[in-house]
């Protein structure tokens, strides 16, 4: 119990610190105003703004999803494969699971292995219901748990800039050339 | 003014059980504030939302605020949390119309306005308000369960007369000034204004439409899957909430908060 209290205090202090100081200079329309905690595939607790400073592809999924989510992950890999190596190195990818109960760090790590995901640039994470709901609300992503344990959910990929502002979205998993053009533009150069 | 609480005879045995549970768990139904969290008894019920193969949805007991959050209550929140005052809130958290009906960022207007439900609040603002009360927004199933109750029945949805009464409320012109909260008769749980006053945000508003549904086509294909087609009032809520973005605000869109029964603050 005591340990739990200390742990909670740590989380509160850390969360509060990163929340208040870092966000004051964010643009008004930045999604990084969202206060949400994520647990990554390496069991690290991070904020939704974990990739601040990098253009980032963001989407949501759940690991036990039979077909749609594997397609989503492959689709994001295909989009980034169109980039030149230097541009790809600037890009980050964040996949947030809304199934925190089942998508433990080790489960997420397994998904990463299965899809040969480059964990130097990709983050797989899960968020508890309230935080996942906030992130979904910010992205305009819709999901709903069904009684059989599966989820009904959007297939939506969002591209945000270094400051967390939405640049483009797509619901087309292959060959959305407009989306790809935005992605190329966003990763073309280092921040001035 | 209506009496502050429903006559005891109107409370079902089940809601008394809920009150008892709250007392035992050390929660307080009133806590001396003007918008108490009242117990709503858990149930298995048939939702208007399609739910796959299973017909009955299990909703555990929970606590729901007696009435929608008022302007006065929201004013206290923005005073304590200046980042949620009109003009200070990032565009990513609330649209340009946020609290635009207030005279100033710290003045909701006339004395009457204090007891009107607060509206033109984004989902993010409503969520933050509830979080500040150690609470959360109700889930859709919770809201729907509570809203199925009439003054005398926990599930009055098959009662044609009650249904018609609700539809009459909805037919009121949208331009009419918002009434104050707690003007009508409470339902069996002692909860007011679930129908007939404002639309209300729910925590999982972005789960209500099939994920890839086009809200504009909702009335065609999406609606075919909905259950209980005679419950237009509830279906209208689903259609409206499902088509909202979290930063949207509306002249008649407010909210109230809920808490888990097991974890009262």
Interface residues (C-beta under 8 A of the other chain):
Chain A: X26 X28 X29 X30 X31 X33 X34 X130 X133 X134 X136 X137 X138 X140 X141 X142 X143 X144 X145 X146 X147 X148 X152 X153 X154 X155 X164 X171
Chain B: X51 X52 X53 X54 X57 X90 X91 X92 X93 X123 X124 X127 X136 X203 X204 X205 X206 X207 X208 X209 X210 X211 X212 X242 X245 X246
